[in-house]
Amino acid sequence: MKTFSTLTNFIALAFLVPITSANVTPLQHRSLKTNLFPSGYTYASGFTTASGVSANGVTPVALSDSVLNVIKATSGLTHNVVSQNGKTAWEAVYPKGSYNPSGTPKGGFGFYLGGSDKFQTAVQGGAKQVIFGYSVMFQKGFQWNMGGKLPGGFGGIGDSAFGCSGGRQTDREECFDLRLMWRSNGKGELYDYLPLTSTNAKALSTVGPETILNSDYGYSVSRGSWTFPAGQWVTVAERIKMSDPHKANGEVQIWINGNSVINVKGLEFRNTTDSVIQGMHFQIFFGGSTSDWASPINQKAWFADVSGAVII
Ligand SMILES: *[C@@H]1O[C@H](CO)[C@@H](O)[C@H](O)[C@H]1NC(C)=O
């Protein structure tokens, strides 16, 4: 009997341990192409700065502010183009003590990005469903502290789309911002600003493992559904499906290294088709708005393989 239960434990361990860790940290890479552009969709008007990725409907472009229509860059911060572990990347520098883009010292970088001309015209012209992608690498031994912001899609009605962050309360139904965050120990989450409706709160609170609805700031959605490792490239893809006006049929899905980790349905983005997807919000800093969020040391992260496509 003892032998049997030991054997059972052994079998349970042998099978359960890999399955559990695969669920918590789904870091198995598929191909870079399907990490950025998950299969099962038809893409159009797309762009990617990744090299060696040839997907139908996607044009390779340079990692350049002018090519990618970068606007509203936070002053006093750099996003230099460097070569890092096989990729051409933007370098984010986090000085010790930096925690918020307006603080001192400043850390990370911030801007909005429309993507290639063709993509920007298509999304801002009202594309219903879009995919965004990038790869991120945190330096080896990265000290996560309490968390920081990572890029994601954004949109809304005209200029009201900008600044859908930082605790914004006014005209919240006119904008949305779907960045990601890392939290303590590199836990990943979707950090969203969506119209503050009860339908959205309900849809977002049902996607485990842990969702915190904080209407003063963004909602922390599905915290810990993956964990970022330091010292290696991790690829993120985010699919945004706009809702029809007055309907709760919007969707947000996140893939990490090609593994779907979050898939929220039943969301309300808008009551008018004047509200559109506008591009990506690159806002990269520690925090949080108080110094306990600050980077504990001088450290860096890199962003590469910036991509987008319309799903048709
Ligand atoms: C859309 O309109 C309905 C009914 O007036 C309202 O309850 C809802 O909050 C609005 N949604 C958005 C996203 O503005």
Ligand as a Chemical Component Dictionary entry (heavy atoms), coordinates in Angstrom:
data_LIG
# 
_chem_comp.id                   LIG 
_chem_comp.type                 NON-POLYMER 
_chem_comp.pdbx_formal_charge   0 
_chem_comp.three_letter_code    LIG 
# 
loop_
_chem_comp_atom.comp_id 
_chem_comp_atom.atom_id 
_chem_comp_atom.alt_atom_id 
_chem_comp_atom.type_symbol 
_chem_comp_atom.charge 
_chem_comp_atom.model_Cartn_x 
_chem_comp_atom.model_Cartn_y 
_chem_comp_atom.model_Cartn_z 
_chem_comp_atom.pdbx_ordinal 
LIG C1 C1 C 0 -23.993 53.619 -23.436 1  
LIG O1 O1 O 0 -25.304 54.046 -23.142 2  
LIG C2 C2 C 0 -25.927 53.320 -22.094 3  
LIG C3 C3 C 0 -27.393 53.729 -22.014 4  
LIG O2 O2 O 0 -27.526 55.113 -22.094 5  
LIG C4 C4 C 0 -25.152 53.591 -20.802 6  
LIG O3 O3 O 0 -25.720 52.866 -19.739 7  
LIG C5 C5 C 0 -23.721 53.124 -21.000 8  
LIG O4 O4 O 0 -22.954 53.450 -19.861 9  
LIG C6 C6 C 0 -23.101 53.771 -22.218 10 
LIG N1 N1 N 0 -21.833 53.116 -22.488 11 
LIG C7 C7 C 0 -20.742 53.788 -22.862 12 
LIG C8 C8 C 0 -19.550 52.956 -23.163 13 
LIG O5 O5 O 0 -20.695 55.000 -22.964 14 
# 
loop_
_chem_comp_bond.comp_id 
_chem_comp_bond.atom_id_1 
_chem_comp_bond.atom_id_2 
_chem_comp_bond.value_order 
_chem_comp_bond.pdbx_ordinal 
LIG C1 O1 SING 1  
LIG C1 C6 SING 2  
LIG O1 C2 SING 3  
LIG C2 C3 SING 4  
LIG C2 C4 SING 5  
LIG C3 O2 SING 6  
LIG C4 O3 SING 7  
LIG C4 C5 SING 8  
LIG C5 O4 SING 9  
LIG C5 C6 SING 10 
LIG C6 N1 SING 11 
LIG N1 C7 SING 12 
LIG C7 C8 SING 13 
LIG C7 O5 DOUB 14 
# 
